[in-house]
Amino acid sequence: MFTVMRADRAGSEAREQIARVFAEGFTQWLVFFSKDKNRIAKAFAHMFVLDQFYVAVSDGKVAAMASFTQSEALPVRLDAKELRKHLGLFKGSLAAIFLKKEFERPPELPPSEACSIGLVGTAPEYRGQGAASQILRHLLDHFPHKVYVIDEVADTNIPAMRLYEKLGFTEYKRSAIPPKRAAQIGINYMVSLKYEK
């Protein structure tokens, strides 16, 4: 049903399709910058380093995505000009400053010890069909790492937490969100998980 491949091999439309999946799944985090999912997709489409992503494809469409880094390479790189172009001078500049710290930080465990999986998302029309699960199984089955890490999953993202636990990931760290921010975004903790072979 789904074919899993590295995103840089998924065709010329892959970047825009990944950006739409990202916007659908992460707009709640980016609502300050825009409530418009199309604007979020356009603003952030540039940032994906395609050889650091895997996608599940069905009928030529990206159904799900996940970043996968095996070294110190980063899966995303923000460009302030692109952000300002789509979000405006003020919000684009703020996005470049604040999101750079969030998106462009190295994984918690050093690459010599673990590989990192992140930005897992599924297009709405494919949710519940196993697309993200297929990507994660592919990564676990086809790479020789001993430890696979997924950092900072919202504790309220129950479908994601169930999927990770079903695949054998276990929690190794939990960070509390400051109470005021937690009330704004509806999340209490960010949970980090790992899978050990």
N, C-alpha and C positions, 0 to 999 in steps of 0.2 A: 504493500500500500504506500509506504514512504521509502524514498531513497535518501540515505544519509551521505553527505559529501561535504568537503571543505567549501566554504562560501565563495572563495575566489575561483572555484570551478563550476559554480552554479548558474552562470550566464550573466548577461549584461544587466538584467533587471534585479539581480540579487540584492544590491545595496539598497535600492528603494523599497523592496519588499521587506528586508530586515528592518529598515527604519520604521515601516508601518507596524510591524510586530512589536518593535521597541515602544513606539508611541502608544499602542493599545495597552501594553503591559506596565508601562512606567510613567504614564501621564500624571497619575496621582502624586508622584514624587516631584513632578516638574510643573505642577499647576500654577505656581507663582509666576513662571515665565510665560505660560499660555495654557488656556483651557482647551484650545483647539488642537486636536490630535494630528490633523494634517500639518499644522504649523510646526508642531513638535517634530514630526517625522522629517519635514524639510530641513529644520534647523540642525538636527542631529545626524542626518544621513551621511555627512562627510566623515564622521568620527570613527566609523567601523574599519578596523584593520582586517580585511577580509580573510587573510591567511591565518588569522587567529580565531576564526569562527567556523562552526559546523552548522549545517542546516539540514532539516528534513524536508524533502521536496515531494510534492504530489501534483501531477499534471502540470509541471513547469512552474508551480507556485511554491514559495517558501511557506511551509506550514508551521515550522518551529525553528528556533535558533538557540545556540549556546556558545559563549566564548570558551576557548580552551587554550591555555597557555602552558607551555612546557619549559619555559626559560624566563628570563627577565623581560622578555618582550611584553608590551602592553597591548591589550585587545582594542583599546580606543585611544584616539588622539584628538583632542579638541582644538578647533581653529577659531580664534576670537572673531576674525573677520566674518566667517560663515555664520556664527551665532548672532552677531550684530545685524547682519544682512536680513535674517529671518525673524529675529526677536526684537529688533530695534536697538538703538545705541545703549540705553540704560540697562535694560534687562539682558541684552546680549553680552554686555561687558560684565555684569554680575554673574551670568552663567559661566563665562570664561574663567572668572576668578574662583568662584566657589565650587563649581563642578569639576574643575581640574584637580582639586584636592581629593575629591570623591572618586572620580573615574580613573585618574591616572596615577594611582598609588600602587606600589608593588603588593603582591599577595602577602598574607600574614606569615605563612610558612615559606622558608627559602626554597627556590626552584630545585636545589639539589636534593631536597627532601620530598617535595610534592609537586604535582601539577595542579593547576587551578581552573575551575569551571565557574562561569558566571554569566550574568545577563541572560538567563534562561527565560525564554518566552515562547508563547504559542499564539498564532493568529486566531481570532475569535471563532472563525468558522471551522477550525480544526481542534478546538479544545475537547478533551475527553476521548480523543481517538488514539492516543498513544504516541503522538509525534515527538514530544519532548522526551518521553521515556525511551523512544527508539534512539535518539541522539545520545542520551546518557549511556545506554547499554552499549552502543557502538564504541564510545570513548573508553568505557571500562574494559571492553573485550579486545580492542585493537591496539592498545598502548600498554607498554610494560611497566608502568609506574607502580610503586608500592602504595602510595598515598595520593588520594584525589580529594581536593578541598573545594567546598562551596562556602564562600564567606558572605555573611550578612544577608540572611533571608529574614524577611519580616515574620514575626511570630504569628501574625494574623493571616498569613498567606497559607491557609490550610491545605489547598490542593498541592502546592509545591512541597510543603513539609511532608505530606503523605507520600508523594512520589519519591522523594529522597529517602525516606525511611523504608519504603517498600524495596528500593534498590540496595539497601544495606548501609546507607549513610547514617552516622550517629553524631549527635551534638557534642562538640568539644568546647564551645564557648558561647556565652550569652552576655550581651551588653545592653544595659538599660538605656532607653531613650529618656532624655530629660522630661519631667512631667508636663511642662507647658507644651513642648513640641509633640509629645505623645498624644496629648489631647487634640492638637491640631490635625495630626495625620492618622490617628486611630491605630497606632502601633505602640506596643509597650517595650518590646525587645527586638534586637537584631541577633539572629542565631547563626553561628558558624558550624558547619558540619564537615565530617570527613569520612572517607571510605578507605579501608585498608585491606589490601589483598593478602 
